[in-house]
Every structure is written in C-alpha cells, then in structure tokens.
Amino acid sequence: MSSAAASGTLLPDMPPRADANARSGRLAVTPLGLRTRDALLEAGRVVAEQGGLAELSVAAVTEQAGVAKGTFYVHFADRETFVAALRDDFQARIAEQVSHVVAGLAPGEQRLLTGLTAYLDACLAARTIKALIRELRDDRSRASLASQVETNLRAMGWRDAPHAARLIVAMAVEVALTEHDTGTKQHGARRWLRRFIEHA
C-alpha cells in the first residue's frame, strides 16, 4: 500500500514534477534545461486544450514553445513519453493541491469530503488540460483514485467500501467533466455527491 493510501489521501503519491524526466531517460539537470522542459509542457497543455490529445504532435508542441524539434528530444524520448510526462505533471499538481488541503485531517468523512472538494476545484482550475481530465474515465485511473477513497470509507466504518469507493469516484469524475464543459462549479451536483457520502 502506498503512503498515500495509508494516510487516507484522496490521490496516490506522485513523483516530484522535476523528477519525471528520469523515468523517460532524459535529464534536464540545469536550470535552463528545467525551464525548457517546463516550457515544452506548458506548450503541450496549450496544444491539448486547443485540439485535444489527437493534435498533440511534436511539431505542434515545439512550434508553440518556440524551440527546435531537436530540443524536444533532449527532454523526451518520443511523443508517448511526452504525453505521459504531461499526464504525470497534471496528476502531481492535483495531488499536491489536495494533499495540502487535507493535511492534518484524520482518515474519515471530513477528510474525504474536503479532499473531494479540493479535487473538483483543482480540476476546474486546470482547464488548459481538459483533455487529460477526460482520461479519468479510464478504468485504471478510476481504480487508483478509488483505492484512496476506500481508505477513508473504511475509517468511516463502511462495510462495502470497495464498491462504494468506485461509485464515489465515478460521480466525482462526472462532476469534474460537467464543470469543465460549463466552466463553472456545479453546486447541485457537488451537493448530491456530498449527500451520497453523508447519508448512504
């Protein structure tokens, strides 16, 4: 079990964003290298927002970032590695925000509700990477989130925590997607999510 699961954090532990290169076999160890890598990731977020992941080509990213294609390959092995790094960066940013908000709260209902609210707020604020949020419909992503929710449900004494956790995550993801489509908080949807947890 990860340290996040043990502590009841809503989201799994993510590696520091600066370390994501190590997994790709590319190291941007200088300050300039890190700035260039960050510029490429920011360009990727812009391209993904404008045309979705389908338009996220190396050429489009480097043009947006204003760098040569060769510079891209100094930092990322290929497009797939770049998309993975973009996804990791997105998840790390969300996890950092949620972890900050729930720090000091014991596993249980308050931590779960506070974490879910922070998660939805963070997703809504990250509108430039909407395409990545839509990938949360993927079963693997949901399973990872559900394991964190389950820890809190168990602390609350829920007997069928695994199934309930999957339902809560499915609801939270749908709320996040609806808020992205509208560009604003959906208070009614958030209220029903909260009621499900409080009164189930």
C-alpha positions in Angstrom: 0.0 0.0 0.0 1.3 3.5 -0.9 1.9 6.0 1.8 -1.0 8.0 0.4 -3.3 5.0 0.8 -2.1 4.5 4.4 -2.7 8.1 5.3 -6.1 8.3 3.5 -5.0 10.9 0.9 -7.6 11.2 -1.8 -5.0 10.8 -4.6 -2.0 8.5 -4.9 1.5 9.8 -4.2 3.0 11.2 -7.3 6.7 11.8 -8.1 8.0 15.4 -7.9 7.5 17.1 -11.3 11.2 17.8 -11.7 11.9 14.0 -11.4 9.6 13.0 -14.2 12.4 13.2 -16.8 14.3 10.4 -15.0 11.7 7.9 -16.0 11.9 9.0 -19.7 15.7 8.6 -19.7 16.1 12.3 -20.3 17.6 14.5 -17.6 17.1 18.3 -17.6 19.5 18.9 -14.7 20.5 22.5 -15.4 18.2 25.5 -14.5 17.9 26.3 -18.3 17.1 22.6 -19.0 14.3 22.6 -16.4 12.9 25.9 -17.8 12.9 24.5 -21.3 11.2 21.3 -20.2 8.6 23.3 -18.3 8.1 25.5 -21.4 7.5 22.3 -23.5 5.0 21.0 -21.0 3.2 24.3 -21.0 3.1 24.3 -24.8 1.7 20.8 -24.6 -1.1 22.0 -22.3 -2.0 24.8 -24.7 -2.0 22.4 -27.7 -4.1 19.9 -25.9 -6.6 22.5 -24.9 -6.9 23.8 -28.4 -7.2 20.5 -30.2 -7.1 17.6 -27.8 -4.6 14.9 -27.5 -5.1 14.0 -31.1 -3.4 17.3 -32.1 -0.5 16.9 -29.7 2.3 16.3 -32.1 6.0 17.0 -31.6 5.8 19.6 -34.3 2.8 21.4 -32.8 4.4 21.4 -29.3 7.8 22.7 -30.5 6.1 25.4 -32.6 4.0 26.5 -29.7 7.1 26.5 -27.4 9.3 28.3 -30.0 12.0 25.7 -29.9 13.6 23.3 -32.4 12.4 19.7 -32.7 15.8 18.6 -31.6 15.3 20.4 -28.3 12.2 18.3 -27.7 14.2 15.1 -28.0 16.8 16.3 -25.5 14.0 16.2 -22.9 11.6 13.5 -24.1 12.3 10.2 -25.9 9.1 10.5 -28.1 5.6 11.8 -28.2 4.3 9.0 -26.0 6.8 9.8 -23.3 5.8 13.5 -23.5 2.1 12.7 -23.1 3.0 10.5 -20.1 5.0 13.4 -18.6 2.2 15.8 -19.2 -0.2 13.4 -17.5 2.2 12.9 -14.6 2.5 16.7 -14.2 -1.2 17.1 -14.3 -1.8 14.4 -11.6 1.1 15.7 -9.5 -0.4 19.2 -9.5 -3.8 17.9 -8.5 -2.3 15.7 -5.8 -0.3 18.5 -4.3 -3.3 20.7 -4.0 -5.4 18.0 -2.5 -2.7 16.9 -0.1 -2.2 20.5 1.1 -5.9 20.9 1.9 -6.3 17.6 3.7 -3.0 17.8 5.6 -3.6 17.2 9.3 -7.1 15.6 8.9 -7.5 12.1 10.1 -8.9 9.5 7.6 -12.7 9.7 7.6 -15.7 11.6 6.4 -14.3 15.1 6.9 -11.0 14.3 5.1 -12.9 12.6 2.2 -15.4 15.4 1.7 -12.6 18.1 2.0 -10.4 16.1 -0.4 -13.2 15.6 -3.0 -14.0 19.4 -2.9 -10.3 20.2 -3.4 -10.1 17.7 -6.2 -13.0 19.2 -8.0 -11.7 22.7 -7.5 -8.3 21.7 -8.8 -9.7 20.0 -11.9 -11.9 23.0 -12.7 -8.9 25.4 -12.3 -6.8 23.2 -14.6 -9.0 23.9 -17.7 -5.9 24.1 -20.0 -5.6 20.3 -19.7 -9.2 19.3 -20.1 -8.2 16.5 -22.4 -6.3 14.8 -19.6 -9.2 15.1 -17.2 -11.3 13.3 -19.7 -8.9 10.4 -19.5 -10.0 9.9 -15.9 -12.8 7.9 -17.4 -10.2 5.2 -17.9 -10.7 2.3 -15.6 -7.1 2.3 -14.4 -7.2 5.9 -13.4 -10.5 5.3 -11.6 -9.1 2.3 -9.7 -6.2 4.4 -8.5 -8.5 7.1 -7.2 -10.9 4.6 -5.7 -8.2 3.0 -3.6 -7.6 6.3 -1.9 -11.3 7.0 -1.3 -11.7 3.5 0.1 -9.3 4.2 2.9 -11.5 7.0 4.1 -14.6 4.9 3.8 -13.1 2.1 5.8 -12.2 4.7 8.5 -15.9 5.7 8.5 -17.0 2.1 9.0 -18.4 1.4 5.6 -18.7 -2.3 5.2 -18.8 -2.4 1.4 -16.1 0.3 0.9 -14.6 -1.0 -2.3 -17.8 -0.8 -4.3 -18.9 2.4 -2.7 -15.5 4.0 -3.5 -15.8 3.2 -7.2 -19.2 4.8 -7.3 -18.0 7.9 -5.5 -15.0 8.2 -7.9 -17.3 7.8 -10.9 -19.6 10.5 -9.6 -16.7 12.9 -8.8 -15.2 12.4 -12.3 -18.6 13.1 -13.9 -18.9 16.3 -11.8 -15.4 17.4 -12.9 -16.2 16.8 -16.5 -19.5 18.7 -16.3 -17.8 21.6 -14.6 -15.2 21.6 -17.4 -18.0 21.8 -20.0 -19.7 24.6 -18.3 -16.6 26.4 -17.0 -18.1 26.8 -13.5 -18.9 25.0 -10.3 -22.0 22.8 -10.4 -23.2 23.3 -6.9 -26.2 21.0 -7.3 -24.0 18.1 -8.5 -21.5 18.7 -5.7 -24.3 18.8 -3.2 -25.6 15.4 -4.3 -22.1 13.9 -4.2 -21.8 15.1 -0.6 -25.2 13.8 0.3 -24.4 10.4 -1.0 -21.4 10.2 1.3 -23.1 11.7 4.3 -26.3 9.8 4.1 -25.6 6.5 2.4 
